[in-house]
Structures are given as structure tokens and as C-alpha cells.
Amino acid sequence: MGLLHQLKRLWQSLRGAPYSWPAIDISLPGGRHLHLVGSIHMGTRDMSPLPPKLLKKLQQADALIVEADISGNETPFDDLPSCAPLAERLSEAQLTQLQSIADEQGVPLARLDTQPLWQIAMVMQATQAQKLGLRPDYGIDYQLLQAARQASLPVQELEGAASQIALLLQLPDDGLALLEDTLTHWHTNARLLQVMIGWWLEQPPGDRNTPLPNTFSQSLYDILMLQRNQAWRDTLLALPPGRYVVAVGALHLYGEGNLPQMLK
């Protein structure tokens, strides 16, 4: 295994990927150095422990920066408004499609009946990830947060769970577009999850503009990816001098309007 590991590292260095995980180093004016890590919020057992080289970067950092600190036990989904039954909010075709996938995943539709449509989309996505063997406690940002706590390293949030919920609550039509995209691109999303796991277990893509399977409509992509990347860029550009490990969802590092592109 040692020789194979060395050959893999050599291949990565020849291909120009400096790390065995999806990441990029960016230096900003004024002595600010970012190690941007492409996180997956749920991971497989073999994604733990984190690579020693990544943990060393964390130990040498002045702070860990994450989208939201998810290390606590509180759930951000408490106190959400109760909605009308699904039969009043979805067309017959939409309801049939949702029923079919919910049955396939073993999710009782009655449990979702009065939830916001964006929340139902997220429940379905999380269930799909669990069926593929992913667990929250093997998620990259969760593991980084645990390591930061053990090292008494400061943690900063780019937006926080409350802001994320506020963004979802502002989606038009109760988040119907997110539910439609989730159902329409159901199998594509499963493939995308497997691609991102491969970035951690095998090889991250060398090209930051690598086209990826599209699981969002353009209007949702603008809200959930581009607008958030712009807000995060502004936050990162306002940091004081120092070294930072910054963990954001892996898709924010690749494709159209990615965060590294905006920072450069």
C-alpha cells in the first residue's frame, strides 16, 4: 500500500493538483492566506479521519471559517411556519412524482405534509445521501469543527444557520423550484454526490472550471450559489491579516462563478 500511495502522490504532483482533497490556496493583499477546502456536509466512513496534511494546515491557522457552525445539537428547523397540505400546494403530477420518490426512499409523505416545500426538498436530499451511505458526522465541515475545538482554534461563520434558513424562507413560492429541481434531477444528484466523494477518496479535479452535472435551474443557481459566493467573497476580503482554513460546500469551488474565481 505504501508504494501505491507514493505513486498516487507522484501522479497528483505531475497533474498539478497539490492536495489529495479538493482545495486551493489563495493569498490576498495585506498578508491574508486562505486554504479553501471543498467540503461535503455528509460523508462516508472512509472520509474519516481527515488527511494529516489538512489537519496540520488547520493547526497552523489563526481560525477555521465555515458556512455555519453545525457542531451543536440545536436544530435550525424549529419554529418554522406550518403550511397548507401538499395537495393544495402541488399539482397532481408534482404530488405523484414526490409520492413515488418518497415511497422509494421509505419516507412517509404524511410526515412532510405541512412542511415548507424547500424543507421537503432538503429532507429528500438528506435521505438520498443516507441511502448512499453518507452520515453527517463524517461530513468534512463537521470533522474540521471537531478538530478546531480540540485545538482551541477560533471558529468564524460565513453566514450561520439562521441566515441560511432566512434565505430559504425567502425563496419564491415556498421553495417550489428547489423541490422541482430535487425531483427532476434525482438521479443526477446521486451521481454528483458520488463524484464529490471521489474528490476526497481518489482525486480532486485539476480544472476549476470542470463542468459538473447541473442539478439547479439558473434562477436557483443565482440565489444559492452565485449570490452567496459574492457575499462570502466580501466577508473573506474583509479579514484581518492571518492564515485561515475556509470550508465551503465543494460545488462553490468549481464551475460558473466559483468562489476562487471571485477572490482572484
Stockholm file with secondary structure:
# STOCKHOLM 1.0

chainA/1-264         MGLLHQLKRLWQSLRGAPYSWPAIDISLPGGRHLHLVGSIHMGTRDMSPLPPKLLKKLQQADALIVEADISGNETPFDDLPSCAPLAERLSEAQLTQLQSIADEQGVPLARLDTQPLWQIAMVMQATQAQKLGLRPDYGIDYQLLQAARQASLPVQELEGAASQIALLLQLPDDGLALLEDTLTHWHTNARLLQVMIGWWLEQPPGDRNTPLPNTFSQSLYDILMLQRNQAWRDTLLALPPGRYVVAVGALHLYGEGNLPQMLK
#=GR chainA/1-264 SS CHHHHHHHHHHHHHHTCCSSSSEEEEEETTTEEEEEEEECSSBCGGGCSCCHHHHHHHHTCSEEEESSCCCSSCCTTTTCCCCCCHHHHSCHHHHHHHHHHHHHHTCCGGGGTTSCHHHHHHHHHHHHHHHTTCBGGGCHHHHHHHHHHHTTCCEEESSCHHHHHHHHHTSGGGGHHHHHHHHHTHHHHHHHHHHHHHHHHTCCCSCTTCCCCCCSCHHHHIIIIIHHHHHHHHHHHTCCSEEEEEEEEGGGGSSTTCHHHHHC
#=GC SS_cons         CHHHHHHHHHHHHHHTCCSSSSEEEEEETTTEEEEEEEECSSBCGGGCSCCHHHHHHHHTCSEEEESSCCCSSCCTTTTCCCCCCHHHHSCHHHHHHHHHHHHHHTCCGGGGTTSCHHHHHHHHHHHHHHHTTCBGGGCHHHHHHHHHHHTTCCEEESSCHHHHHHHHHTSGGGGHHHHHHHHHTHHHHHHHHHHHHHHHHTCCCSCTTCCCCCCSCHHHHIIIIIHHHHHHHHHHHTCCSEEEEEEEEGGGGSSTTCHHHHHC
//
